[in-house]
Amino acid sequence: MALSLTRVDPAAEGEELVAFLTGNRFPFHVTESPTRGQVVAALRSGAYGDDDHAAFWLTDDTAGRVGLARLEDLQDPTPMLDLRIAERVRGRGFGAAALRSITELVFTTMPEVNRFEGQTREDNIAMRKTFLRCGWVKEAHYREAWPVAGGAPVASVAYAILRRDWATGTTTPVPWADGPHP
C-alpha cells in the first residue's frame, strides 16, 4: 500500500483542515477532539505551514484522503512527527503506510536531517507496534509525562529512526546499559 503525500496549503485549505480535525476523534492525542476555534488558532499561528512546520495530506488511490501528517521543529536537525489517521480507515494498515511515506519524504527531501522522531502514549499499542514494524526504535519512556483530560497522566513513549537505518534497512539498537560507552 502506497500513499501519496500532498503538501497542505493552510491559506487555501484551512476549511478542509478544520473539517478533518474536528470531524475525527484522536483518542491518543493531547486534544482528543479539537474544536474549530483551536484548529483556526493553530492555523493562524503557523502550526500547519511556516518555517518550522509542514503538513501533508495522506491519500490512497481507493480510500481517498486517509489522514494528515504534520512535521514540527523543521529548523532542528531532528523533526518531530504528528500523525493522524481518519477514523473510518483505522485498523487497515494506513498508519504503517503513512509512517513509511512520511519517513521517505523527510529523508529524501531534507538532507540535513539525520534523525526523525515521534512520540505516542504508552496505551497506544497500535502506534507503538507500527513504529517498530517500520524500523523505528524505542528511545525513551517518559513516565507520567502525557497529560490526559480528566485522568491521570500516562507515559509518553518516544521512537526515532536514523537516516542510515532507513537507507540500509537495518536497526541501530539503543545502548541501555549505564556506564562508559565507546
C-alpha positions as CSV (number, residue, x, y, z in Angstrom):
1,M,0.0,0.0,0.0
2,A,1.5,3.3,-1.1
3,L,0.1,6.6,-0.1
4,S,0.6,9.9,-1.9
5,L,1.6,12.9,0.2
6,T,0.4,16.3,-0.8
7,R,1.6,19.4,1.0
8,V,-1.2,21.3,2.7
9,D,-1.7,24.9,1.7
10,P,-3.0,26.3,5.0
11,A,-4.3,29.5,3.4
12,A,-6.3,27.7,0.7
13,E,-7.2,24.6,2.7
14,G,-8.0,25.9,6.1
15,E,-11.6,24.8,6.0
16,E,-10.5,21.3,4.9
17,L,-8.1,21.1,7.8
18,V,-10.9,22.3,10.2
19,A,-13.3,19.7,8.8
20,F,-10.8,16.8,9.1
21,L,-9.5,17.7,12.5
22,T,-13.0,18.4,14.0
23,G,-14.6,15.5,12.2
24,N,-12.5,12.8,13.7
25,R,-11.6,11.8,17.3
26,F,-8.0,11.3,18.1
27,P,-8.1,9.4,21.4
28,F,-4.3,9.2,21.8
29,H,-3.5,12.9,21.2
30,V,-3.4,15.5,23.9
31,T,-6.5,17.1,22.4
32,E,-8.8,14.2,21.5
33,S,-11.5,16.3,19.8
34,P,-10.1,19.6,18.6
35,T,-12.7,22.4,18.3
36,R,-13.0,24.7,15.3
37,G,-11.5,27.6,17.4
38,Q,-8.5,25.5,18.4
39,V,-7.8,24.5,14.8
40,V,-8.3,28.0,13.5
41,A,-5.9,29.4,16.2
42,A,-3.3,26.7,15.2
43,L,-3.7,27.7,11.6
44,R,-3.1,31.3,12.4
45,S,-0.1,30.5,14.5
46,G,1.6,28.7,11.6
47,A,1.3,25.2,13.0
48,Y,0.4,23.7,9.6
49,G,2.8,25.7,7.5
50,D,5.6,28.0,8.3
51,D,9.4,27.8,8.6
52,D,9.1,25.3,11.4
53,H,6.0,23.3,10.4
54,A,4.7,21.5,7.4
55,A,1.6,19.4,6.9
56,F,0.8,16.7,4.3
57,W,-2.5,15.1,3.3
58,L,-2.3,11.3,3.1
59,T,-4.2,10.0,0.1
60,D,-4.9,6.4,-1.0
61,D,-6.0,5.7,-4.6
62,T,-9.0,3.7,-3.4
63,A,-9.9,5.1,0.0
64,G,-9.2,8.8,-0.8
65,R,-7.9,11.1,1.9
66,V,-7.0,8.9,4.9
67,G,-5.0,11.2,7.1
68,L,-2.7,14.1,7.9
69,A,1.0,14.1,8.7
70,R,2.4,17.2,10.3
71,L,6.1,17.9,10.8
72,E,7.3,20.1,13.6
73,D,10.7,21.5,14.6
74,L,11.8,21.8,10.9
75,Q,14.5,24.2,12.0
76,D,16.0,21.5,14.2
77,P,18.1,18.6,12.8
78,T,15.5,16.2,14.4
79,P,12.0,17.0,13.2
80,M,9.0,15.6,15.1
81,L,6.0,13.8,13.6
82,D,2.3,14.3,14.4
83,L,0.3,11.6,12.6
84,R,-3.5,11.5,12.4
85,I,-5.4,8.7,10.6
86,A,-9.1,9.2,9.8
87,E,-11.4,7.1,12.0
88,R,-13.1,5.5,9.0
89,V,-9.9,3.7,7.9
90,R,-8.1,2.9,11.2
91,G,-7.0,-0.7,11.6
92,R,-6.5,-1.1,7.8
93,G,-2.7,-0.6,7.6
94,F,-2.7,3.1,6.7
95,G,-0.7,4.0,9.8
96,A,2.3,2.0,8.6
97,A,1.9,3.2,5.0
98,A,1.8,6.8,6.3
99,L,4.8,6.3,8.5
100,R,6.9,4.8,5.7
101,S,5.8,7.5,3.3
102,I,6.5,10.5,5.5
103,T,9.8,9.0,6.6
104,E,10.8,8.6,3.0
105,L,9.8,12.2,2.3
106,V,11.8,13.5,5.2
107,F,15.0,11.6,4.3
108,T,14.8,12.3,0.6
109,T,14.0,16.0,0.7
110,M,15.7,17.1,3.9
111,P,19.4,16.3,3.6
112,E,20.3,18.0,6.9
113,V,18.0,15.6,8.9
114,N,19.8,12.7,10.4
115,R,17.1,11.6,12.9
116,F,13.3,11.7,12.7
117,E,11.3,11.3,15.9
118,G,7.7,10.7,17.0
119,Q,6.0,10.1,20.3
120,T,2.8,8.4,21.4
121,R,1.1,7.4,24.6
122,E,2.0,4.2,26.3
123,D,-1.5,2.8,25.8
124,N,-1.5,3.4,22.0
125,I,-0.4,-0.1,21.3
126,A,-1.3,0.0,17.6
127,M,1.0,3.0,17.0
128,R,3.8,1.6,19.1
129,K,3.7,-1.6,17.0
130,T,3.6,0.5,13.9
131,F,6.8,2.4,14.8
132,L,8.6,-0.9,15.4
133,R,7.2,-2.6,12.2
134,C,8.5,0.4,10.2
135,G,12.1,0.2,11.6
136,W,11.8,2.9,14.2
137,V,13.5,2.3,17.6
138,K,12.1,3.0,21.1
139,E,14.4,5.5,22.7
140,A,12.6,6.7,25.7
141,H,9.7,6.0,28.1
142,Y,8.8,9.2,29.9
143,R,6.8,8.2,32.9
144,E,3.5,10.1,33.6
145,A,4.5,12.7,31.0
146,W,1.4,12.7,28.7
147,P,-1.5,14.7,30.1
148,V,-4.9,13.1,29.9
149,A,-8.0,15.2,30.1
150,G,-10.0,14.1,33.2
151,G,-7.5,11.5,34.2
152,A,-4.1,10.7,35.5
153,P,-1.2,11.3,33.1
154,V,0.2,8.3,31.2
155,A,3.7,7.7,29.9
156,S,4.9,9.2,26.7
157,V,7.0,6.8,24.6
158,A,9.5,8.2,22.1
159,Y,10.6,6.4,18.9
160,A,13.1,7.5,16.2
161,I,14.7,6.4,13.0
162,L,18.2,7.3,11.9
163,R,18.9,8.2,8.3
164,R,21.5,5.4,8.0
165,D,19.0,2.8,9.3
166,W,16.3,4.0,6.9
167,A,18.9,3.9,4.0
168,T,20.2,0.4,4.8
169,G,17.0,-1.2,6.2
170,T,18.8,-2.0,9.5
171,T,18.2,-1.0,13.1
172,T,20.8,0.5,15.4
173,P,19.9,-0.6,19.0
174,V,19.9,1.8,21.9
175,P,22.7,1.2,24.4
176,W,20.5,0.9,27.5
177,A,23.3,-0.1,30.0
178,D,24.5,2.8,32.1
179,G,28.2,3.4,32.2
180,P,31.0,4.3,29.8
181,H,30.4,3.8,26.2
182,P,32.9,3.8,23.3
